[in-house]
Amino acid sequence: MVSTGTPLMWSLFAAFVVVALAVDFLAMRKQGAHAVSMKEAGVWSLIWVGVSFVFVGWLWWTLGGGSGDAAREAVANAKALEFVTGYLVEKALAVDNIFVFLMIFTYFAVPSEYQKRVLMIGILGALVLRAVMILIGAWLIAQFHWILYVFGAFLVFTGVKMWWAAGQEPDLGNNPALKWINRRVKVSPDYDGERFFTVRDGVRMATPLLVVILLIGIVDLVFAVDSIPAIFAITTDPFIVLTSNVFAILGLRAMYFLLAGMHERFHLLSYGLAIVLAFIGTKMLLIDVWKIPVAWSLGFTVVVLAATMLLSLRIPPREGAATGGAYPFAAKKRDRAAREA
């Protein structure tokens, strides 16, 4: 499969990711466990979005943008547009990810000061997982062109399924993954700081924080199955696919804290994401009949997401939504707080 990424471009990108993660870890270690404010989340969100657009500017320039060579400039413009479209789609799908993370944190009553570390570890796992799945997907498409139709049909199916599930509160208590973990892991009744294991009455057991980490890893695996085919519908260039995914994931933690307090305001966003997924799946199914321009995909995605966000602000959410915190120790925590009050 043809890729615009040269060995030097791959090396520079890998070096940047390592440095960015190192800086993030050092900053997190220096700050210690603390609740992330909206201001801090907003600043970091702007930084990550800014860095992403600096990257696409560098990519455009490296591929010949502004060189005066018409052929090279055409390639540079096309690849830059593919990156921006892929980045926006992945960022939009990450919003749904964030709402599920919020549900997990609420269900397990995870203290806000511990959520930052959980998300950081989840992002590391997501980066490795996405890289592996993208490489496998790229190889499959290069070997079997018909796999694009499978991806397309799957995206349309996922879009329809997401549409019907939108507005419904997920039942985490009956989640098969959580039931499997509870059967095999002995979990302590309370948190022990940011530790994943603790000792109670001489017995070593996992803390609820480890269960949360495992669930977030499983959730990201499920979402990766949706998002990876979506980006391949926009471009099959492995360099663009991987870089747009990575940059969308790097800003995920900051975006979580930015959106966690306003998820109810965008209660219709899931419908918009369902429409986008179905559109991208249709685009992939028509790839050998009519190639929908990338610019059209970008415009359609922006319009649909903007429309559902605006409608969310105008149409109030349905009453009776669950507030979470249903796990046994979460209920005990609420009862204890009520008695103390």
C-alpha positions as CSV (number, residue, x, y, z in Angstrom):
1,M,0.0,0.0,0.0
2,V,1.4,3.4,-1.0
3,S,2.1,5.8,1.8
4,T,3.2,9.4,1.8
5,G,5.3,8.9,4.9
6,T,9.0,8.6,4.3
7,P,11.3,6.9,6.8
8,L,12.3,10.4,8.1
9,M,8.7,11.5,8.4
10,W,7.8,8.3,10.3
11,S,10.8,8.8,12.6
12,L,10.0,12.4,13.3
13,F,6.4,11.6,14.1
14,A,7.3,8.8,16.4
15,A,9.9,11.0,18.2
16,F,7.2,13.7,18.7
17,V,4.7,11.2,20.2
18,V,7.3,9.9,22.6
19,V,8.3,13.4,23.7
20,A,4.7,14.5,24.0
21,L,3.8,11.5,26.2
22,A,7.0,12.0,28.3
23,V,6.1,15.7,28.9
24,D,2.5,14.7,29.8
25,F,3.7,12.1,32.3
26,L,6.2,14.4,33.9
27,A,3.6,17.1,34.3
28,M,1.2,14.6,35.8
29,R,3.8,13.3,38.2
30,K,4.8,16.9,39.3
31,Q,1.1,17.9,39.8
32,G,0.2,14.8,41.6
33,A,-3.4,13.6,42.1
34,H,-5.7,16.6,41.6
35,A,-9.0,17.4,40.1
36,V,-8.6,19.0,36.6
37,S,-10.3,22.3,36.3
38,M,-12.3,23.5,33.2
39,K,-9.6,26.2,32.7
40,E,-6.8,23.6,32.7
41,A,-8.7,21.3,30.4
42,G,-9.5,24.1,28.0
43,V,-5.9,25.3,27.8
44,W,-4.6,21.7,27.1
45,S,-7.4,21.1,24.5
46,L,-6.4,24.2,22.6
47,I,-2.7,23.2,22.8
48,W,-3.4,19.7,21.4
49,V,-5.7,21.1,18.6
50,G,-3.0,23.7,17.8
51,V,-0.3,21.1,17.7
52,S,-2.4,19.0,15.4
53,F,-2.8,21.9,12.9
54,V,0.9,22.7,13.1
55,F,1.5,19.1,12.1
56,V,-0.8,19.3,9.2
57,G,0.9,22.5,8.1
58,W,4.2,20.8,8.3
59,L,2.9,17.8,6.4
60,W,1.5,20.1,3.6
61,W,4.8,22.0,3.4
62,T,6.9,18.7,3.3
63,L,4.8,17.2,0.5
64,G,5.3,20.3,-1.6
65,G,2.7,22.8,-0.6
66,G,3.7,26.3,-1.7
67,S,6.5,24.9,-3.8
68,G,5.1,26.2,-7.1
69,D,5.0,22.7,-8.5
70,A,1.4,22.1,-9.5
71,A,1.6,18.3,-9.2
72,R,3.3,18.4,-5.8
73,E,0.9,21.0,-4.5
74,A,-2.1,19.0,-5.6
75,V,-0.8,16.0,-3.6
76,A,0.0,18.2,-0.6
77,N,-3.5,19.7,-0.6
78,A,-5.2,16.3,-1.0
79,K,-3.2,14.8,1.9
80,A,-3.7,17.8,4.2
81,L,-7.5,17.6,3.5
82,E,-7.5,13.9,4.2
83,F,-5.7,14.4,7.5
84,V,-8.1,17.2,8.6
85,T,-11.2,15.1,7.7
86,G,-9.8,12.0,9.4
87,Y,-8.9,14.0,12.4
88,L,-12.3,15.6,12.7
89,V,-14.1,12.2,12.3
90,E,-11.9,10.6,14.9
91,K,-12.3,13.5,17.3
92,A,-16.1,13.4,16.9
93,L,-16.2,9.6,17.5
94,A,-14.0,10.2,20.6
95,V,-16.8,12.3,22.1
96,D,-19.0,9.2,22.3
97,N,-16.0,7.5,23.9
98,I,-15.8,10.3,26.5
99,F,-19.5,10.0,27.5
100,V,-18.9,6.2,28.1
101,F,-15.8,7.0,30.2
102,L,-18.0,9.4,32.2
103,M,-20.6,6.8,32.8
104,I,-17.9,4.4,34.0
105,F,-16.4,7.0,36.4
106,T,-19.8,7.8,37.7
107,Y,-20.8,4.2,38.1
108,F,-17.7,3.4,40.1
109,A,-17.7,6.8,42.0
110,V,-14.1,7.4,40.9
111,P,-12.7,10.5,42.8
112,S,-12.0,13.3,40.3
113,E,-8.4,13.6,41.4
114,Y,-7.8,9.9,40.3
115,Q,-9.4,10.2,36.9
116,K,-6.4,11.9,35.3
117,R,-4.1,9.0,35.8
118,V,-6.7,6.5,34.6
119,L,-7.2,8.4,31.4
120,M,-3.5,8.7,30.8
121,I,-3.0,5.0,31.1
122,G,-6.0,4.4,28.9
123,I,-4.5,6.7,26.2
124,L,-1.3,4.8,26.2
125,G,-3.2,1.5,25.7
126,A,-5.3,3.2,23.0
127,L,-2.2,4.4,21.1
128,V,-0.7,0.9,21.0
129,L,-4.0,-0.7,20.1
130,R,-4.8,1.7,17.3
131,A,-1.4,1.3,15.8
132,V,-1.7,-2.5,15.7
133,M,-5.2,-2.4,14.3
134,I,-4.3,0.2,11.6
135,L,-1.4,-1.8,10.4
136,I,-3.6,-4.9,10.2
137,G,-6.3,-3.0,8.5
138,A,-3.9,-1.5,6.0
139,W,-2.5,-5.0,5.2
140,L,-6.0,-6.4,4.8
141,I,-7.0,-3.7,2.4
142,A,-3.8,-4.1,0.3
143,Q,-4.4,-7.8,0.1
144,F,-8.1,-8.0,-0.3
145,H,-9.9,-5.0,-1.9
146,W,-13.3,-6.5,-1.0
147,I,-12.6,-6.0,2.7
148,L,-13.6,-2.3,2.0
149,Y,-17.2,-3.5,1.4
150,V,-17.1,-5.4,4.7
151,F,-15.9,-2.3,6.5
152,G,-18.6,-0.2,4.8
153,A,-21.4,-2.5,5.6
154,F,-20.2,-2.7,9.2
155,L,-20.2,1.1,9.5
156,V,-23.7,1.4,8.2
157,F,-24.9,-1.3,10.6
158,T,-23.0,0.5,13.5
159,G,-24.6,3.8,12.5
160,V,-28.1,2.3,12.6
161,K,-27.4,0.6,15.9
162,M,-26.1,3.8,17.4
163,W,-29.2,5.7,16.2
164,W,-31.5,3.3,17.9
165,A,-29.4,3.2,21.1
166,A,-29.1,7.0,21.3
167,G,-30.7,8.5,24.3
168,Q,-30.8,5.2,26.2
169,E,-28.9,4.8,29.5
170,P,-26.4,1.9,29.1
171,D,-26.8,-0.8,31.7
172,L,-23.2,-1.2,33.0
173,G,-24.3,-3.5,35.8
174,N,-25.2,-6.2,33.2
175,N,-22.1,-5.6,31.1
176,P,-20.6,-9.0,30.2
177,A,-17.0,-7.6,30.6
178,L,-17.7,-6.3,34.1
179,K,-19.4,-9.6,35.1
180,W,-16.3,-11.5,33.8
181,I,-13.9,-9.3,35.8
182,N,-16.0,-9.6,39.0
183,R,-16.0,-13.4,38.7
184,R,-12.2,-13.6,38.4
185,V,-10.8,-10.6,40.4
186,K,-11.3,-10.0,44.1
187,V,-11.9,-6.3,44.5
188,S,-11.5,-4.3,47.7
189,P,-14.6,-2.3,48.9
190,D,-12.8,1.1,48.8
191,Y,-10.1,3.0,46.9
192,D,-6.5,3.1,48.2
193,G,-5.2,6.3,46.7
194,E,-4.1,5.8,43.1
195,R,-3.0,2.2,43.8
196,F,-4.3,-0.7,41.7
197,F,-3.7,-3.3,44.4
198,T,-4.1,-3.2,48.1
199,V,-4.0,-5.6,51.1
200,R,-7.1,-6.0,53.3
201,D,-7.1,-8.3,56.3
202,G,-3.9,-9.9,55.0
203,V,-5.4,-10.6,51.6
204,R,-4.0,-8.9,48.4
205,M,-6.8,-7.7,46.2
206,A,-7.4,-5.3,43.3
207,T,-8.8,-1.8,44.0
208,P,-11.8,-0.5,42.1
209,L,-9.3,1.7,40.1
210,L,-7.9,-1.4,38.4
211,V,-11.4,-2.5,37.4
212,V,-12.0,0.9,35.9
213,I,-8.7,0.7,33.9
214,L,-9.7,-2.7,32.5
215,L,-13.2,-1.5,31.5
216,I,-11.8,1.6,29.8
217,G,-9.4,-0.6,27.8
218,I,-12.3,-2.8,26.7
219,V,-14.4,0.2,25.8
220,D,-11.6,1.6,23.7
221,L,-11.2,-1.7,21.9
222,V,-14.9,-1.7,21.0
223,F,-14.7,1.9,19.8
224,A,-11.5,1.2,17.8
225,V,-13.5,-1.4,15.8
226,D,-15.8,1.4,14.7
227,S,-13.3,4.2,14.2
228,I,-10.6,2.4,12.3
229,P,-12.9,1.4,9.3
230,A,-14.2,5.0,9.4
231,I,-10.8,6.5,8.8
232,F,-10.0,4.0,6.0
233,A,-13.2,5.2,4.2
234,I,-11.5,8.7,4.0
235,T,-8.0,7.6,3.1
236,T,-6.0,4.3,2.8
237,D,-2.7,6.1,3.3
238,P,-1.2,4.4,6.5
239,F,0.7,7.6,7.4
240,I,-2.4,9.8,7.3
241,V,-4.6,7.1,9.0
242,L,-2.2,6.6,11.9
243,T,-1.2,10.3,12.4
244,S,-4.8,11.6,12.4
245,N,-5.8,8.8,14.9
246,V,-2.9,9.5,17.2
247,F,-3.4,13.3,17.3
248,A,-7.1,12.8,18.0
249,I,-6.2,10.4,20.9
250,L,-3.5,12.6,22.4
251,G,-6.0,15.3,23.2
252,L,-8.6,12.9,24.5
253,R,-7.8,13.4,28.2
254,A,-8.1,17.1,28.1
255,M,-11.3,16.9,26.0
256,Y,-12.8,14.6,28.6
257,F,-12.4,17.1,31.4
258,L,-13.7,19.8,29.1
259,L,-16.8,18.0,28.1
260,A,-17.5,15.9,31.2
261,G,-19.5,18.7,32.8
262,M,-21.6,19.5,29.8
263,H,-22.4,16.1,28.3
264,E,-26.2,16.5,29.0
265,R,-26.1,19.7,26.9
266,F,-25.1,17.7,23.8
267,H,-27.6,14.8,24.3
268,L,-28.4,14.6,20.6
269,L,-24.8,14.3,19.5
270,S,-25.1,10.5,19.3
271,Y,-27.7,10.9,16.6
272,G,-25.3,13.0,14.6
273,L,-22.5,10.5,15.0
274,A,-24.8,7.7,13.9
275,I,-25.6,9.7,10.7
276,V,-21.8,10.4,10.1
277,L,-21.0,6.7,10.5
278,A,-23.8,5.6,8.1
279,F,-22.6,8.2,5.6
280,I,-19.0,7.1,5.8
281,G,-20.1,3.4,5.5
282,T,-22.1,4.3,2.4
283,K,-19.1,6.2,1.0
284,M,-17.0,3.0,1.4
285,L,-19.7,0.8,-0.3
286,L,-19.8,3.1,-3.3
287,I,-16.0,3.4,-3.6
288,D,-15.8,1.5,-6.9
289,V,-19.0,3.2,-8.3
290,W,-18.6,6.8,-7.3
291,K,-15.8,8.2,-5.1
292,I,-17.3,10.9,-2.9
293,P,-14.7,13.7,-2.6
294,V,-13.0,14.1,0.7
295,A,-14.0,17.7,0.9
296,W,-17.7,16.6,0.7
297,S,-17.1,14.2,3.6
298,L,-15.5,17.0,5.6
299,G,-18.3,19.4,4.9
300,F,-21.0,16.8,5.6
301,T,-19.4,15.8,8.9
302,V,-19.1,19.4,10.1
303,V,-22.6,20.3,9.2
304,V,-24.2,17.2,10.8
305,L,-22.2,17.6,14.0
306,A,-22.8,21.3,14.3
307,A,-26.6,20.8,13.6
308,T,-27.0,18.2,16.3
309,M,-25.0,20.2,18.8
310,L,-27.2,23.3,18.1
311,L,-30.4,21.2,18.3
312,S,-29.1,19.8,21.7
313,L,-29.0,23.3,23.1
314,R,-32.5,24.1,21.8
315,I,-34.3,20.8,22.7
316,P,-34.2,19.8,26.4
317,P,-33.1,16.2,27.2
318,R,-35.6,13.7,28.3
319,E,-36.2,13.5,32.1
320,G,-35.4,10.5,34.2
321,A,-31.8,9.9,33.1
322,A,-29.8,7.7,35.5
323,T,-27.1,9.4,37.6
324,G,-24.9,6.4,37.9
325,G,-22.9,5.4,41.0
326,A,-24.5,2.0,41.1
327,Y,-21.5,-0.2,42.1
328,P,-21.7,-1.6,45.6
329,F,-18.9,0.5,47.1
330,A,-20.3,3.6,45.3
331,A,-23.6,3.1,47.0
332,K,-21.8,2.7,50.4
333,K,-19.9,5.9,49.7
334,R,-23.2,7.8,49.0
335,D,-24.8,6.4,52.2
336,R,-21.8,7.4,54.3
337,A,-21.8,10.9,52.9
338,A,-25.5,11.2,53.6
339,R,-25.0,10.1,57.3
340,E,-22.1,12.5,57.8
341,A,-24.3,15.3,56.3
